[in-house]
Amino acid sequence: MNDHRQNLKQKQNQLFLFFIVAFAILASRFFYLQIYRQEQYLRASENNRIREVILKPNRGLIFDRNGRVLVDNHAAYDVFVVPFEVQKRDSVLRLTAKILSKTVDDLKARIKKKQIGLFNPVAVQSFVDFETLSKIEEHKLELPGVGIQVVPRRFYPDSANAAHLLGYVGEVTRDELKNGNYSNVRIGDFVGKRGLEKFYDQILRGKPGRKYAEVDALGREVRTLTDRPEIPPVPGKNLHLSLDARLQRMIELKMENKAGAVVVVNCKNGEILALVSKPDYPERIFSEAIAPEQWQKITSDPRKPLFHRAVQSLYPPGSTYKLVLAAAALENGVEPFSKKFNCMGAFQLGRKSYACWKPEGHGNLNLYGAIEQSCNVYFYQLGLETGIEKWAEYSKKLLFPQRTGIDLPDESSGVIPDRDFLDKKYGKNRWSKGLILNQVIGQGDVLVSPLQMARLAMIIANRGEFFPFHLLHYIEDPLTGEKKILTHKSDHVVGISDRTFEVLRQAMWRVVNGDNGTAKAARVWGIEVAGKTGTAENPHGEPHAWFIGFAPYEDPEIAMSIIVENGGSGGRTAAPIAREIVRTYFSSEFRNVE
C-alpha cells in the first residue's frame, strides 16, 4: 500500500515537473517571439496588413509646333492580382481566368512572368472594358487579392497619324531590363518602344509615386494610411515639336496608297516640318490591347507598315545624285558653260552600250543643260573624266554616307562605294568602268536615305551651310510651365566653293523652271522652286520616283526630299507632290495659325 502511494506520488511529481518544463519552454518561446523578436514579427504582420501601392505618373504629352495635341493620355483600367493572396486559392484563379476569358495556366504564367515579390500587385489584363469591370466588381467578395487599377494610357487625336515618327509605348520585358535598354523601370512599367516615344522615353516617362493602404483579410483596400506620407508621382515632361500637323496630314493624304517617304525641313534651322512614311499603321492600335492575330497581320504584311522608310530605308538615289558628280567636276576645273558632250541616246563603252532615258538623245549639252534635262550620257562621260576617287571624295564632303543625327532611333547610314569598297566586294581592280557609269548616275551600289537627300537639298539651298535635323523644339514642365528651348548651331561643308553651289542652285532652278526641265510639275505660281528629279532603277519592279528641292529660290525656307517606291518617273510622280507641299506651306491659310 505504501509502495503504491509512493509510486503515485512519484508520477505526480514527474507530471508536475513535465508541466513546469513545458511551461518554461512556452514562456521562453513567448518571450523570444513577443519581446526579443517583436520588431521583426510586427513588421511581418504590418506587411500582411499594409500594402504599398505604386502611383503611376502621367506620361508627358506631345504637341506640334502650333500647340496641337499629337499624343495625349486618358484613363484606362487594369485587372491586377496580389500573388500572396491568390497563390493557394485555386477557386479565385479559376473565377478570375473565366472573367478574363483565359485559362488558369495562362493566368499563372502571366503572374509568374511579371511578379516582383509576393505583395506587389501584378497586372494580368490591361485595357479592360466596362463589362469586365462590372464582373470583377460583382464578384469582389469571391476574389480576394484581385482588383482594378486606374492607369494612364496613350491616346492619339486626329491631328495627324505620324505613326512612325511618334512611335508607341508598351510593357517593358525582362530581356529589355536584362540588356539595360531602359533604366529606373521594373516589370509592369510602360516604356517607349519606337519613334519619339523611345528616343525621349526618360523625359516623357516621369517618376512613380507611392502610397500605403490597409487591406482586410481578403486583400481589399480598406483605407489609405495617413501616418505614412504619400509620395505623389511626378508627371513626365511635355514635348513640343517642330512638326506641323497640318502639313504632315496633307502629305499623308497625298501619299495614301503609295509606298515611300517625304521629308520637309526648315532650311534656316534644321527643324523637321513633316516626316511621312508610307505605308503606315493606325496609331490607335497601340493605345489598347492588341490581339495576337492583329499583331501577326501587321508584322507579316509584305508592305512592311512598321518600317520607318524615311529613317531606316536605303534606296539608290538615281539622277538626283548627278548633283554630287557635278560638284566634284566643278571643283576640279570643269566650266559649266563650256564643258559639253553630245548625247545621241546612248554611250558606247567597249562592247557595251549605256542608254540615256531619252532614246533619240539630247544633242550637244553643257553642264546646265545636262542637269536640267537629266542627261545620262553627259554624266557617263563626265564621270569617267572625273574618276571614282574624286566622286567618292566629294560624296563624303557632302556628308554621304553619314547619318543626319535626327532625334529618332534606328537611323540608317548610306553606302558610298569608293575604290576600297569595290575592291572588297568584287576583288582588287576586278570591277569595270561600266560599274562607275552606273554609280555616278546614282545606281549600282549607291544607297542613300530620304533624310540624307533632304540634307543635300538643304546644303545646296544654303550654299554649303547646314543644321542638325531635329524634331524637338522645346521641353515643358507641366507642373511649373518652365520651358527648355533647344538650340542648334549651324555648320558648313568644307572644300566646296560658293561658286560651285551657285552653279548647282542655278541648274536646279532650270530643272523646275526651264523650257526642257524634268520637274515642270513642281512649279508653283508666285514662288520659285528649285529641284532635281530622279528615276532610280529597281530590280524588283517599276523604278522609284525621286524629287529633291527647295523654295523659295532666292531666300530658301524649306528643303525637301520625296521618294515614291515603284512610282516610275520622278518628274511625273514625285514632282507634283513637291508642288503641293510648296503651295500648302506658303499659302495664307497655312501661315495663319488657328
C-alpha positions as CSV (number, residue, x, y, z in Angstrom):
1,M,0.0,0.0,0.0
2,N,2.8,2.3,0.9
3,D,4.6,1.3,-2.2
4,H,1.6,2.2,-4.3
5,R,1.3,5.6,-2.7
6,Q,4.9,6.3,-3.1
7,N,4.8,5.3,-6.8
8,L,1.7,7.5,-7.4
9,K,3.5,10.4,-5.7
10,Q,6.5,9.9,-7.9
11,K,4.3,10.0,-11.0
12,Q,2.6,13.2,-9.8
13,N,6.0,14.8,-9.3
14,Q,7.1,13.7,-12.7
15,L,3.9,15.1,-14.3
16,F,4.3,18.3,-12.3
17,L,7.9,18.6,-13.5
18,F,6.8,18.0,-17.1
19,F,4.3,20.8,-16.9
20,I,6.9,23.1,-15.2
21,V,9.4,22.4,-18.0
22,A,6.7,22.7,-20.8
23,F,5.5,26.0,-19.3
24,A,9.1,27.2,-19.1
25,I,9.7,26.3,-22.7
26,L,6.4,28.1,-23.7
27,A,7.3,31.1,-21.6
28,S,10.8,31.4,-23.1
29,R,9.4,30.9,-26.6
30,F,6.7,33.5,-25.9
31,F,9.4,35.9,-24.6
32,Y,11.5,35.2,-27.7
33,L,8.7,35.9,-30.1
34,Q,6.9,38.7,-28.3
35,I,9.8,40.5,-26.7
36,Y,13.1,39.6,-28.4
37,R,11.7,39.2,-31.9
38,Q,8.8,41.7,-31.5
39,E,10.0,44.2,-34.1
40,Q,10.6,41.6,-36.8
41,Y,7.2,39.9,-36.4
42,L,5.4,43.2,-36.0
43,R,7.0,44.3,-39.3
44,A,5.9,41.0,-40.9
45,S,2.4,41.5,-39.5
46,E,2.3,45.0,-40.8
47,N,3.4,43.8,-44.3
48,N,0.4,41.5,-44.4
49,R,-1.9,44.3,-43.3
50,I,-0.3,47.2,-45.2
51,R,0.2,47.2,-48.9
52,E,2.5,49.6,-50.9
53,V,0.6,51.0,-53.9
54,I,2.6,52.3,-56.8
55,L,1.2,55.5,-58.2
56,K,1.8,55.6,-62.0
57,P,2.8,59.0,-63.3
58,N,1.2,60.6,-66.3
59,R,3.4,60.4,-69.3
60,G,4.3,63.7,-70.9
61,L,2.2,64.9,-73.8
62,I,3.5,65.6,-77.3
63,F,2.4,68.7,-79.3
64,D,3.1,70.0,-82.8
65,R,4.7,73.4,-83.4
66,N,1.3,75.2,-83.1
67,G,0.2,73.6,-79.9
68,R,-2.0,70.9,-81.4
69,V,-2.0,67.7,-79.3
70,L,-0.5,64.8,-81.1
71,V,-0.3,62.4,-78.2
72,D,-2.4,62.6,-75.1
73,N,-3.3,60.4,-72.0
74,H,-6.6,59.0,-70.9
75,A,-7.7,56.7,-68.1
76,A,-7.7,53.0,-68.7
77,Y,-8.3,50.1,-66.3
78,D,-6.1,47.1,-65.5
79,V,-7.0,44.0,-63.6
80,F,-4.4,43.1,-61.0
81,V,-3.8,40.3,-58.6
82,V,-1.6,40.1,-55.4
83,P,0.3,36.9,-55.7
84,F,0.3,36.2,-51.9
85,E,-3.5,36.4,-51.8
86,V,-4.2,34.1,-54.8
87,Q,-1.3,31.6,-54.9
88,K,-3.2,29.0,-52.8
89,R,-6.7,29.8,-53.8
90,D,-7.5,27.9,-56.9
91,S,-11.1,29.0,-56.9
92,V,-10.0,32.6,-57.1
93,L,-7.7,31.8,-60.1
94,R,-10.4,29.9,-61.9
95,L,-13.0,32.6,-61.5
96,T,-10.6,35.4,-62.5
97,A,-9.5,33.4,-65.6
98,K,-13.1,32.8,-66.5
99,I,-13.9,36.5,-66.3
100,L,-10.9,37.5,-68.3
101,S,-11.5,34.7,-70.9
102,K,-8.2,33.0,-70.2
103,T,-7.1,29.6,-68.9
104,V,-5.8,29.2,-65.4
105,D,-2.4,28.1,-66.8
106,D,-2.2,31.3,-68.8
107,L,-3.1,33.4,-65.8
108,K,-0.5,31.7,-63.7
109,A,2.1,32.2,-66.4
110,R,1.3,35.9,-66.6
111,I,1.7,36.2,-62.8
112,K,5.0,34.4,-62.8
113,K,6.3,36.4,-65.7
114,K,5.6,39.8,-64.2
115,Q,5.8,39.0,-60.4
116,I,8.1,41.1,-58.2
117,G,7.7,39.7,-54.7
118,L,4.6,38.3,-53.1
119,F,2.8,41.6,-52.2
120,N,3.3,43.8,-55.3
121,P,0.2,43.8,-57.5
122,V,0.7,42.2,-60.9
123,A,-1.4,43.5,-63.9
124,V,-2.8,40.4,-65.6
125,Q,-5.0,42.2,-68.1
126,S,-4.8,45.8,-69.4
127,F,-7.4,47.9,-71.2
128,V,-10.3,46.0,-69.7
129,D,-13.8,47.0,-70.9
130,F,-16.8,48.0,-68.8
131,E,-18.3,44.6,-68.9
132,T,-15.2,43.0,-67.4
133,L,-15.0,45.8,-64.7
134,S,-18.6,45.0,-63.8
135,K,-17.9,41.3,-63.4
136,I,-14.9,41.9,-61.2
137,E,-16.9,44.3,-59.0
138,E,-19.9,41.9,-58.9
139,H,-17.7,39.0,-57.6
140,K,-15.3,41.0,-55.4
141,L,-16.2,39.0,-52.3
142,E,-15.2,35.9,-54.1
143,L,-12.0,37.4,-55.5
144,P,-9.6,38.2,-52.6
145,G,-6.4,39.7,-53.9
146,V,-8.0,40.7,-57.2
147,G,-8.7,44.3,-58.0
148,I,-9.0,47.1,-60.5
149,Q,-6.3,49.8,-61.0
150,V,-6.8,53.1,-62.9
151,V,-3.7,53.8,-65.1
152,P,-2.9,56.4,-67.7
153,R,-2.7,55.2,-71.3
154,R,-1.7,56.9,-74.6
155,F,-4.4,58.5,-76.7
156,Y,-3.9,59.8,-80.3
157,P,-6.2,62.6,-81.5
158,D,-6.8,63.1,-85.3
159,S,-4.3,66.0,-85.9
160,A,-2.1,63.7,-88.0
161,N,-1.2,60.0,-87.9
162,A,2.6,60.3,-87.9
163,A,2.7,56.8,-86.5
164,H,6.4,56.1,-87.3
165,L,7.5,59.4,-86.1
166,L,5.6,59.4,-82.8
167,G,6.1,55.7,-82.1
168,Y,4.3,53.8,-79.4
169,V,4.7,52.5,-75.8
170,G,4.5,49.0,-74.4
171,E,5.3,47.0,-71.3
172,V,9.0,46.6,-70.7
173,T,10.2,43.0,-71.0
174,R,12.6,41.1,-68.8
175,D,15.0,40.8,-71.7
176,E,14.9,44.6,-72.1
177,L,15.6,45.0,-68.5
178,K,18.4,42.5,-68.6
179,N,20.0,44.1,-71.6
180,G,19.9,47.5,-69.9
181,N,17.7,49.1,-72.6
182,Y,15.8,51.1,-70.0
183,S,16.8,52.5,-66.6
184,N,14.8,53.1,-63.5
185,V,11.9,50.8,-64.6
186,R,10.6,47.5,-63.4
187,I,8.4,44.7,-64.8
188,G,4.9,46.1,-65.5
189,D,6.1,49.6,-66.4
190,F,5.2,51.0,-69.8
191,V,8.1,52.5,-71.8
192,G,8.7,53.9,-75.3
193,K,9.2,51.2,-77.9
194,R,9.6,53.2,-81.1
195,G,9.9,56.7,-82.5
196,L,10.0,59.7,-80.3
197,E,8.3,57.7,-77.5
198,K,11.5,55.6,-77.4
199,F,14.1,58.4,-78.1
200,Y,12.8,60.7,-75.4
201,D,11.5,58.0,-73.1
202,Q,13.2,59.1,-69.9
203,I,11.9,62.7,-70.4
204,L,8.4,61.6,-71.1
205,R,8.1,58.8,-68.5
206,G,8.1,60.8,-65.3
207,K,8.7,59.3,-61.8
208,P,6.2,57.0,-60.0
209,G,4.9,57.8,-56.5
210,R,3.6,55.6,-53.8
211,K,1.1,55.4,-51.0
212,Y,0.3,52.9,-48.3
213,A,-3.1,51.3,-47.8
214,E,-4.5,49.0,-45.2
215,V,-6.1,45.8,-46.5
216,D,-8.5,43.4,-44.9
217,A,-8.3,39.6,-44.7
218,L,-9.5,39.3,-48.3
219,G,-6.7,41.6,-49.6
220,R,-9.1,44.5,-50.3
221,E,-8.0,48.1,-49.6
222,V,-9.8,49.4,-46.5
223,R,-8.2,52.9,-46.2
224,T,-5.2,54.9,-47.1
225,L,-2.8,55.2,-44.2
226,T,-2.1,58.8,-43.1
227,D,0.7,58.0,-40.8
228,R,2.9,57.1,-43.7
229,P,3.3,60.0,-46.1
230,E,2.2,59.6,-49.6
231,I,4.8,60.4,-52.3
232,P,2.9,61.8,-55.3
233,P,4.0,60.8,-58.8
234,V,6.0,63.3,-60.9
235,P,4.4,63.6,-64.4
236,G,6.7,63.3,-67.4
237,K,7.7,66.5,-69.3
238,N,5.8,67.6,-72.4
239,L,7.5,67.7,-75.8
240,H,6.8,70.5,-78.3
241,L,7.9,69.5,-81.8
242,S,8.9,71.5,-84.9
243,L,6.4,69.3,-86.8
244,D,3.4,71.0,-88.3
245,A,0.4,68.6,-88.1
246,R,-1.4,70.3,-90.9
247,L,1.4,69.9,-93.4
248,Q,2.0,66.3,-92.1
249,R,-1.6,65.4,-92.6
250,M,-1.7,66.9,-96.1
251,I,1.3,64.9,-97.2
252,E,-0.1,61.7,-95.6
253,L,-3.2,62.1,-97.8
254,K,-1.0,62.7,-100.9
255,M,0.9,59.6,-100.2
256,E,-2.1,57.5,-99.4
257,N,-2.0,54.1,-101.2
258,K,1.7,54.7,-102.1
259,A,4.9,53.4,-100.6
260,G,7.7,55.8,-99.9
261,A,8.8,58.7,-97.7
262,V,8.7,62.5,-97.6
263,V,10.9,64.8,-95.6
264,V,10.3,68.6,-95.3
265,V,12.9,70.6,-93.3
266,N,13.3,74.3,-92.4
267,C,16.5,75.4,-94.2
268,K,17.2,78.1,-91.6
269,N,17.4,75.9,-88.5
270,G,17.1,72.2,-89.4
271,E,13.6,71.8,-87.9
272,I,11.7,68.9,-89.4
273,L,8.3,70.2,-90.5
274,A,7.0,67.0,-91.9
275,L,8.2,63.4,-91.9
276,V,6.0,60.9,-93.7
277,S,6.5,57.2,-94.2
278,K,4.0,55.0,-96.1
279,P,2.5,52.6,-95.7
280,D,1.9,53.1,-92.0
281,Y,-0.4,51.7,-89.4
282,P,-3.3,53.2,-87.3
283,E,-1.6,54.7,-84.2
284,R,-4.6,53.8,-82.0
285,I,-3.9,50.0,-82.2
286,F,-1.2,50.5,-79.6
287,S,-3.4,52.6,-77.3
288,E,-5.4,49.5,-76.4
289,A,-4.8,45.7,-76.0
290,I,-3.7,44.5,-79.4
291,A,-4.9,41.0,-80.3
292,P,-2.3,38.5,-81.3
293,E,-3.9,37.9,-84.7
294,Q,-3.9,41.7,-85.4
295,W,-0.2,41.9,-84.5
296,Q,0.5,38.9,-86.7
297,K,-1.3,40.6,-89.6
298,I,0.8,43.8,-89.2
299,T,4.2,42.1,-88.8
300,S,3.6,39.7,-91.7
301,D,2.3,42.3,-94.1
302,P,4.7,42.3,-97.2
303,R,4.4,46.1,-97.5
304,K,6.1,46.3,-94.0
305,P,4.0,49.1,-92.5
306,L,6.0,49.1,-89.3
307,F,9.2,50.0,-91.2
308,H,10.1,53.7,-91.0
309,R,11.1,54.3,-94.6
310,A,12.2,58.0,-94.1
311,V,14.7,57.0,-91.4
312,Q,15.5,53.3,-92.0
313,S,15.2,52.6,-95.7
314,L,18.1,53.0,-98.2
315,Y,17.5,53.5,-101.9
316,P,19.5,54.1,-105.0
317,P,19.2,57.9,-105.5
318,G,19.0,57.8,-109.3
319,S,19.6,61.1,-111.1
320,T,19.3,63.2,-108.0
321,Y,22.9,62.1,-107.3
322,K,24.1,63.7,-110.5
323,L,24.4,66.9,-108.4
324,V,27.2,65.3,-106.4
325,L,29.2,64.3,-109.6
326,A,28.6,67.9,-110.9
327,A,30.1,69.3,-107.6
328,A,33.1,67.1,-107.9
329,A,33.7,68.1,-111.6
330,L,33.2,71.8,-110.9
331,E,35.7,71.7,-108.0
332,N,38.2,70.0,-110.4
333,G,38.1,72.7,-113.1
334,V,35.1,71.9,-115.2
335,E,33.5,75.0,-116.7
336,P,29.7,74.7,-116.6
337,F,29.1,76.6,-119.9
338,S,31.9,75.3,-122.0
339,K,32.1,71.7,-120.9
340,K,30.0,69.9,-123.5
341,F,29.2,66.3,-124.5
342,N,27.0,65.1,-127.3
343,C,24.1,62.8,-126.4
344,M,22.8,60.6,-129.2
345,G,20.6,58.4,-126.9
346,A,23.4,56.0,-125.8
347,F,27.0,55.9,-124.8
348,Q,29.3,53.1,-126.1
349,L,32.0,51.8,-123.7
350,G,33.8,48.9,-125.2
351,R,31.3,46.4,-126.4
352,K,28.5,47.6,-124.2
353,S,26.1,50.4,-124.8
354,Y,24.7,52.5,-121.9
355,A,21.4,54.1,-122.7
356,C,20.0,57.6,-121.9
357,W,16.5,57.8,-120.7
358,K,15.7,59.7,-123.9
359,P,16.2,57.3,-126.8
360,E,16.5,60.0,-129.5
361,G,19.2,61.8,-127.5
362,H,19.6,65.3,-126.1
363,G,22.1,66.6,-128.6
364,N,25.0,68.8,-127.5
365,L,24.7,69.9,-123.9
366,N,26.7,71.8,-121.3
367,L,26.5,71.1,-117.6
368,Y,23.5,73.3,-117.0
369,G,21.5,71.7,-119.8
370,A,22.6,68.2,-118.7
371,I,21.3,68.8,-115.2
372,E,18.1,70.5,-116.5
373,Q,17.3,67.6,-118.8
374,S,18.9,64.9,-116.6
375,C,21.0,63.5,-119.5
376,N,22.6,60.2,-118.6
377,V,25.1,60.2,-121.5
378,Y,26.6,63.6,-120.4
379,F,27.1,62.3,-116.9
380,Y,28.6,58.9,-118.1
381,Q,31.3,60.8,-119.8
382,L,31.7,63.4,-117.0
383,G,32.0,60.5,-114.5
384,L,34.8,58.8,-116.5
385,E,36.8,62.1,-116.7
386,T,36.3,62.9,-113.0
387,G,37.1,59.4,-111.7
388,I,35.8,57.2,-108.9
389,E,38.2,58.7,-106.3
390,K,37.0,62.3,-106.8
391,W,33.4,61.3,-107.0
392,A,33.7,59.4,-103.7
393,E,35.7,62.2,-102.1
394,Y,33.0,64.8,-102.9
395,S,30.3,62.5,-101.8
396,K,31.9,62.5,-98.4
397,K,32.4,66.2,-98.4
398,L,28.6,66.5,-99.0
399,L,28.2,64.3,-95.8
400,F,27.4,61.0,-97.5
401,P,27.1,58.3,-96.1
402,Q,26.9,60.0,-92.6
403,R,23.7,59.9,-90.6
404,T,21.9,63.2,-90.1
405,G,21.7,62.6,-86.4
406,I,17.9,63.2,-86.2
407,D,16.3,62.6,-82.8
408,L,14.8,59.3,-83.7
409,P,16.1,55.8,-83.1
410,D,17.5,53.4,-85.7
411,E,18.6,55.9,-88.4
412,S,20.4,54.1,-91.2
413,S,23.7,55.3,-92.8
414,G,24.1,55.0,-96.5
415,V,26.6,53.3,-98.8
416,I,29.1,55.2,-101.0
417,P,31.1,52.7,-102.9
418,D,34.7,54.0,-103.1
419,R,37.7,52.1,-104.5
420,D,38.2,50.2,-101.3
421,F,34.5,49.2,-101.2
422,L,34.6,47.9,-104.8
423,D,37.9,46.1,-104.3
424,K,36.5,44.3,-101.3
425,K,33.2,43.4,-103.0
426,Y,34.4,42.5,-106.5
427,G,38.1,41.8,-106.0
428,K,41.1,44.1,-106.3
429,N,40.8,46.0,-109.6
430,R,38.3,43.4,-110.9
431,W,35.5,45.8,-111.4
432,S,34.9,47.6,-114.7
433,K,34.5,51.2,-115.8
434,G,30.9,50.2,-116.6
435,L,30.3,49.9,-112.9
436,I,31.5,53.5,-112.5
437,L,28.9,54.7,-115.1
438,N,26.1,53.2,-113.0
439,Q,27.4,54.7,-109.8
440,V,27.8,58.3,-110.9
441,I,24.2,58.5,-112.0
442,G,23.0,57.1,-108.6
443,Q,22.6,53.4,-109.5
444,G,24.5,50.3,-108.6
445,D,25.9,50.0,-105.1
446,V,25.0,53.6,-104.1
447,L,22.4,53.7,-101.3
448,V,21.0,56.8,-99.5
449,S,18.2,57.6,-97.2
450,P,15.4,60.2,-97.7
451,L,16.8,62.1,-94.8
452,Q,20.3,62.3,-96.4
453,M,18.8,63.6,-99.6
454,A,16.8,66.3,-97.8
455,R,20.1,67.3,-96.2
456,L,21.8,67.5,-99.6
457,A,18.9,69.8,-100.8
458,M,19.4,72.0,-97.7
459,I,23.2,72.2,-98.2
460,I,22.8,73.4,-101.8
461,A,20.0,75.8,-100.9
462,N,22.1,77.4,-98.2
463,R,25.3,77.4,-100.3
464,G,27.0,74.9,-98.0
465,E,25.5,75.7,-94.7
466,F,23.5,73.1,-92.8
467,F,21.9,72.4,-89.5
468,P,21.4,69.2,-87.5
469,F,18.0,67.7,-88.3
470,H,15.7,67.7,-85.2
471,L,12.1,67.3,-84.3
472,L,12.1,68.6,-80.7
473,H,11.7,72.3,-80.3
474,Y,11.4,72.6,-76.5
475,I,10.6,70.7,-73.4
476,E,7.9,71.9,-71.0
477,D,7.4,71.0,-67.3
478,P,3.7,70.5,-66.9
479,L,3.8,71.5,-63.2
480,T,5.7,74.7,-63.4
481,G,5.3,75.7,-67.1
482,E,9.1,76.1,-67.4
483,K,10.4,75.7,-70.9
484,K,13.7,74.4,-72.0
485,I,14.3,75.6,-75.6
486,L,16.9,73.6,-77.5
487,T,19.4,75.5,-79.8
488,H,21.3,74.0,-82.7
489,K,24.4,75.5,-84.3
490,S,24.9,75.5,-88.0
491,D,27.9,74.0,-89.7
492,H,29.4,74.4,-93.2
493,V,30.6,72.0,-95.8
494,V,34.4,72.1,-96.2
495,G,36.2,72.1,-99.5
496,I,33.4,73.2,-101.9
497,S,33.3,76.8,-103.1
498,D,30.4,79.2,-103.2
499,R,30.8,79.3,-107.0
500,T,30.1,75.5,-107.2
501,F,27.0,75.8,-105.0
502,E,25.8,78.7,-107.1
503,V,26.1,76.7,-110.3
504,L,24.1,73.8,-108.7
505,R,21.4,76.2,-107.5
506,Q,21.0,77.7,-110.9
507,A,20.9,74.3,-112.6
508,M,18.2,73.1,-110.1
509,W,16.2,76.3,-110.9
510,R,16.3,75.3,-114.6
511,V,15.1,71.8,-113.7
512,V,11.8,73.2,-112.5
513,N,11.5,76.4,-114.5
514,G,13.5,75.8,-117.7
515,D,11.8,75.0,-121.0
516,N,13.3,71.5,-121.0
517,G,13.2,70.9,-117.3
518,T,12.2,67.5,-115.9
519,A,10.3,68.9,-112.9
520,K,7.9,71.3,-114.5
521,A,5.2,69.6,-112.4
522,A,6.7,71.2,-109.3
523,R,6.1,74.8,-110.4
524,V,4.0,77.0,-108.2
525,W,2.7,80.3,-109.3
526,G,4.4,83.2,-107.5
527,I,7.0,81.0,-105.8
528,E,10.3,80.0,-107.5
529,V,11.1,76.3,-106.8
530,A,14.4,74.6,-107.5
531,G,14.9,70.9,-107.6
532,K,16.2,67.7,-109.2
533,T,14.3,64.6,-110.3
534,G,15.4,61.1,-110.2
535,T,14.2,57.8,-111.6
536,A,16.0,55.0,-109.8
537,E,16.1,51.6,-111.5
538,N,14.7,48.9,-109.2
539,P,15.3,45.2,-109.8
540,H,12.0,44.3,-108.0
541,G,9.6,46.3,-110.2
542,E,9.0,49.7,-111.6
543,P,11.6,52.4,-110.9
544,H,11.5,54.6,-107.8
545,A,10.5,58.2,-108.3
546,W,12.6,60.9,-106.6
547,F,12.4,64.6,-106.2
548,I,14.6,66.8,-104.0
549,G,14.4,70.6,-103.9
550,F,14.0,73.9,-102.0
551,A,11.9,77.1,-102.1
552,P,11.8,80.0,-102.5
553,Y,14.9,80.1,-104.7
554,E,16.3,83.4,-103.6
555,D,15.9,83.0,-99.9
556,P,15.1,79.3,-99.2
557,E,12.9,78.5,-96.3
558,I,12.2,74.8,-96.9
559,A,14.1,71.9,-98.4
560,M,12.6,68.5,-99.2
561,S,13.1,65.0,-100.4
562,I,10.4,62.8,-101.8
563,I,10.6,59.2,-102.9
564,V,7.7,57.1,-104.2
565,E,8.6,53.4,-104.5
566,N,7.8,51.9,-107.9
567,G,6.5,55.3,-108.8
568,G,8.2,55.5,-112.2
569,S,9.3,58.9,-113.4
570,G,10.3,61.4,-110.7
571,G,9.0,64.3,-112.8
572,R,5.7,62.6,-113.3
573,T,5.1,61.2,-109.7
574,A,7.3,62.9,-107.1
575,A,7.4,66.5,-108.5
576,P,3.6,67.0,-108.2
577,I,3.8,66.1,-104.5
578,A,6.5,68.8,-104.1
579,R,4.3,71.3,-105.8
580,E,1.5,70.6,-103.2
581,I,4.0,70.9,-100.3
582,V,5.2,74.3,-101.5
583,R,1.7,75.5,-102.3
584,T,0.4,74.5,-98.9
585,Y,3.4,75.8,-96.9
586,F,3.3,79.2,-98.4
587,S,-0.5,79.6,-98.5
588,S,-2.1,82.4,-96.4
589,E,-4.3,79.8,-94.7
590,F,-1.2,77.9,-93.6
591,R,0.6,81.0,-92.4
592,N,-2.4,81.9,-90.2
593,V,-2.2,79.6,-87.2
594,E,-5.7,78.7,-85.9
